[in-house]
Amino acid sequence: MIMYLHHEVTPHIIHRDIKASNVLLDSDFEPLVADFGFAKLIPEGVSHMTTRVKGTLGYLAPEYAMWGKVSESCDVYSFGILLLEILTGRKPIEKLPGGVKRTITEWAEPLIAKGKFKDLADPKLRGNFDENQLKQAINVAALCVQSEPEKRPNMKEVVSLLKGFDPKGKVMQMRIESVKYGEDLMALDQASDYDGGGGHYEESSAYGVFGPMEVQKMQDPYMQYGDKRIAKRG
């Protein structure tokens, strides 16, 4: 469905709120994407748009959360978080003892780096899974949540990778250590304690959902596109 929105319709549609609660199953257990309240149409030939940040904490791509730069790649990032959520049985944002909150990528990154794929699997599976298929799916999720949008696959490539094909010989690695939600925003995220997906967020500060220290560690990944940028608020 996401591939259809990104590649089959004109103009392309960016959903902006891909998450577990927005994926419904029909009578044949086929997944359907719901809730297009935040959806954006992206004109042909435009790499991205600049807009107000709206979405759900835990699923927001860093370039969108920080600079309001939205593209199809933001949906790819959100899908990667959703895929990790399905594979691991964990919430996108979880509360640790002492009130500290941690994103699913912060938890998964060291395990992926060490190749401990079995430790990433949902405990409810009780080991009843194909390890090679698990590794493939986790690697696809890792590609989708790369911090730089240009390093993520598009949805056509995601589908091919999940089917076992590697269209561009992409290196599967997870590098997200510089991307973390700001402490002030995490403190406000009350919804993540019970709904599994974090609360809806609308931008209210210059730093979006990242604090100033996180901003200093990153650069706008779309500076190279110059005139293709559309400055549009709302």
C-alpha positions as CSV (number, residue, x, y, z in Angstrom):
1,M,0.0,0.0,0.0
2,I,2.8,2.5,0.9
3,M,4.6,1.5,-2.3
4,Y,1.4,2.3,-4.2
5,L,1.1,5.8,-2.6
6,H,4.8,6.5,-3.4
7,H,5.2,5.1,-6.9
8,E,1.8,4.3,-8.5
9,V,-0.3,7.5,-8.0
10,T,0.3,11.0,-9.4
11,P,1.1,13.1,-7.6
12,H,2.8,10.9,-5.1
13,I,1.3,10.8,-1.6
14,I,3.3,11.0,1.6
15,H,1.2,9.5,4.5
16,R,3.2,11.1,7.4
17,D,1.8,8.9,10.1
18,I,2.6,5.3,9.3
19,K,2.3,3.4,12.6
20,A,0.8,0.2,14.0
21,S,-2.6,1.6,14.8
22,N,-3.0,3.0,11.3
23,V,-2.5,-0.4,9.7
24,L,-5.8,-2.4,9.5
25,L,-6.4,-5.9,8.4
26,D,-9.3,-6.9,6.1
27,S,-11.3,-10.1,6.2
28,D,-8.5,-11.9,4.4
29,F,-5.8,-10.4,6.8
30,E,-4.5,-8.2,4.0
31,P,-3.0,-5.0,5.5
32,L,-4.6,-1.6,4.7
33,V,-3.2,1.8,5.5
34,A,-5.7,4.1,7.3
35,D,-6.0,7.7,8.5
36,F,-4.8,10.1,5.8
37,G,-5.4,13.2,8.0
38,F,-1.7,14.2,7.8
39,A,-1.1,13.1,4.2
40,K,0.7,15.4,1.7
41,L,0.8,15.4,-2.1
42,I,4.3,15.9,-3.4
43,P,4.5,17.5,-6.9
44,E,6.4,15.7,-9.7
45,G,10.1,16.5,-9.8
46,V,10.2,17.8,-6.2
47,S,12.5,16.0,-3.8
48,H,10.8,17.1,-0.6
49,M,8.6,19.7,1.0
50,T,9.1,21.9,4.1
51,T,6.0,21.8,6.3
52,R,4.9,21.8,9.9
53,V,5.9,18.7,11.9
54,K,2.9,16.4,12.5
55,G,3.0,12.8,13.3
56,T,3.6,10.3,16.1
57,L,6.6,10.2,18.4
58,G,8.8,7.2,17.9
59,Y,8.0,7.0,14.2
60,L,9.2,10.5,13.0
61,A,12.2,10.6,10.6
62,P,15.0,12.8,12.0
63,E,15.1,15.3,9.0
64,Y,11.3,15.7,9.3
65,A,11.2,16.1,13.1
66,M,14.1,18.5,13.1
67,W,13.7,20.6,10.0
68,G,10.2,19.8,8.8
69,K,11.6,18.3,5.5
70,V,9.1,15.7,4.4
71,S,9.5,13.2,1.6
72,E,8.6,9.6,0.7
73,S,11.7,8.7,2.7
74,C,10.0,9.8,5.9
75,D,7.3,7.1,5.4
76,V,10.1,4.6,4.7
77,Y,11.6,5.5,8.1
78,S,8.3,5.1,9.8
79,F,7.8,1.7,8.1
80,G,11.2,0.6,9.4
81,I,10.1,1.5,13.0
82,L,6.8,-0.4,12.4
83,L,8.8,-3.4,11.1
84,L,11.1,-3.4,14.1
85,E,8.0,-3.2,16.4
86,I,6.4,-6.2,14.7
87,L,9.6,-8.3,14.8
88,T,10.7,-7.5,18.4
89,G,7.3,-7.1,20.1
90,R,8.5,-3.8,21.6
91,K,7.0,-0.3,21.6
92,P,8.6,2.5,19.5
93,I,9.2,4.3,22.8
94,E,9.4,2.4,26.1
95,K,9.6,3.5,29.6
96,L,12.5,2.2,31.7
97,P,12.8,2.1,35.5
98,G,13.4,5.6,36.9
99,G,11.2,7.2,34.3
100,V,13.9,7.1,31.5
101,K,12.5,6.6,28.0
102,R,14.3,4.8,25.2
103,T,13.4,4.5,21.5
104,I,13.3,1.1,19.8
105,T,16.2,2.0,17.6
106,E,18.4,2.9,20.6
107,W,17.6,-0.6,22.0
108,A,18.1,-2.5,18.8
109,E,21.2,-0.8,17.4
110,P,23.8,-2.5,19.6
111,L,22.2,-5.9,19.1
112,I,22.1,-5.5,15.3
113,A,25.7,-4.3,15.3
114,K,26.8,-7.5,17.2
115,G,24.7,-9.7,15.0
116,K,22.5,-10.9,17.9
117,F,19.4,-11.3,15.8
118,K,17.8,-14.0,18.1
119,D,17.9,-11.5,21.0
120,L,15.9,-9.1,18.8
121,A,13.0,-11.6,18.2
122,D,9.7,-11.1,20.0
123,P,9.9,-13.4,23.1
124,K,6.3,-14.5,22.5
125,L,7.5,-16.4,19.5
126,R,9.5,-18.7,21.9
127,G,12.1,-19.4,19.3
128,N,9.6,-20.6,16.6
129,F,10.9,-18.6,13.7
130,D,13.3,-19.0,10.7
131,E,16.5,-17.3,11.8
132,N,17.5,-16.4,8.2
133,Q,14.1,-14.8,7.5
134,L,14.3,-12.9,10.8
135,K,17.8,-11.6,9.9
136,Q,16.6,-10.5,6.5
137,A,13.6,-8.6,7.9
138,I,15.7,-6.9,10.6
139,N,18.3,-5.9,8.1
140,V,15.6,-4.3,6.0
141,A,14.2,-2.5,9.0
142,A,17.8,-1.3,9.8
143,L,18.1,0.1,6.2
144,C,14.8,1.9,6.5
145,V,15.8,3.7,9.8
146,Q,19.1,5.1,8.6
147,S,19.5,8.6,9.9
148,E,20.3,10.0,6.4
149,P,17.3,9.8,4.1
150,E,19.5,9.2,1.0
151,K,20.8,6.0,2.5
152,R,17.3,4.5,2.9
153,P,15.7,2.4,0.2
154,N,12.5,3.5,-1.5
155,M,9.4,1.4,-0.9
156,K,9.8,-0.5,-4.2
157,E,13.3,-1.6,-3.0
158,V,11.9,-2.4,0.5
159,V,9.4,-4.8,-1.0
160,S,12.1,-6.4,-3.2
161,L,14.4,-6.8,-0.2
162,L,11.6,-8.4,1.9
163,K,11.1,-10.8,-0.9
164,G,14.7,-11.7,-0.8
165,F,16.0,-9.6,-3.7
166,D,18.7,-7.0,-3.4
167,P,18.1,-4.4,-6.2
168,K,21.0,-2.2,-5.6
169,G,23.4,-4.2,-3.5
170,K,22.7,-1.9,-0.5
171,V,24.9,-2.4,2.5
172,M,22.7,-3.3,5.5
173,Q,23.8,-1.5,8.5
174,M,22.3,0.5,11.3
175,R,23.8,3.9,12.1
176,I,21.5,6.0,14.3
177,E,23.6,6.9,17.3
178,S,23.3,10.7,16.6
179,V,19.5,10.6,16.4
180,K,17.7,10.8,19.7
181,Y,14.5,12.6,20.8
182,G,15.2,15.6,23.1
183,E,14.6,15.0,26.8
184,D,12.0,17.7,27.1
185,L,9.9,16.1,24.4
186,M,10.3,12.6,25.8
187,A,9.1,13.9,29.1
188,L,5.9,15.2,27.5
189,D,5.2,11.9,25.7
190,Q,2.6,10.5,28.1
191,A,0.8,8.5,25.5
192,S,3.7,6.1,24.9
193,D,3.1,4.5,28.3
194,Y,-0.2,2.9,27.1
195,D,-0.8,3.1,23.4
196,G,2.4,1.6,22.1
197,G,3.0,4.2,19.5
198,G,3.6,7.5,21.2
199,G,1.3,10.5,21.2
200,H,0.6,12.8,18.2
201,Y,3.0,15.7,18.0
202,E,2.8,19.1,16.4
203,E,5.9,21.3,16.1
204,S,6.0,24.0,18.8
205,S,9.6,24.9,19.0
206,A,12.5,25.8,16.7
207,Y,14.1,22.4,17.3
208,G,11.0,20.2,16.5
209,V,11.3,17.0,18.6
210,F,15.0,17.2,19.0
211,G,16.9,19.3,21.6
212,P,19.6,21.8,20.7
213,M,22.4,19.4,21.5
214,E,21.0,16.9,18.9
215,V,20.7,19.7,16.3
216,Q,24.4,20.5,16.6
217,K,25.3,17.0,15.7
218,M,23.4,16.9,12.4
219,Q,23.2,18.9,9.2
220,D,20.3,19.5,6.9
221,P,20.5,16.5,4.5
222,Y,18.6,18.4,1.8
223,M,20.9,21.4,1.3
224,Q,22.2,19.8,-1.9
225,Y,18.8,20.0,-3.6
226,G,18.7,23.8,-3.7
227,D,15.8,25.0,-5.8
228,K,13.9,21.8,-5.6
229,R,13.0,22.6,-2.0
230,I,9.5,23.9,-1.5
231,A,9.0,26.2,1.5
232,K,5.5,25.4,2.6
233,R,4.0,25.7,6.1
234,G,0.8,24.0,7.2
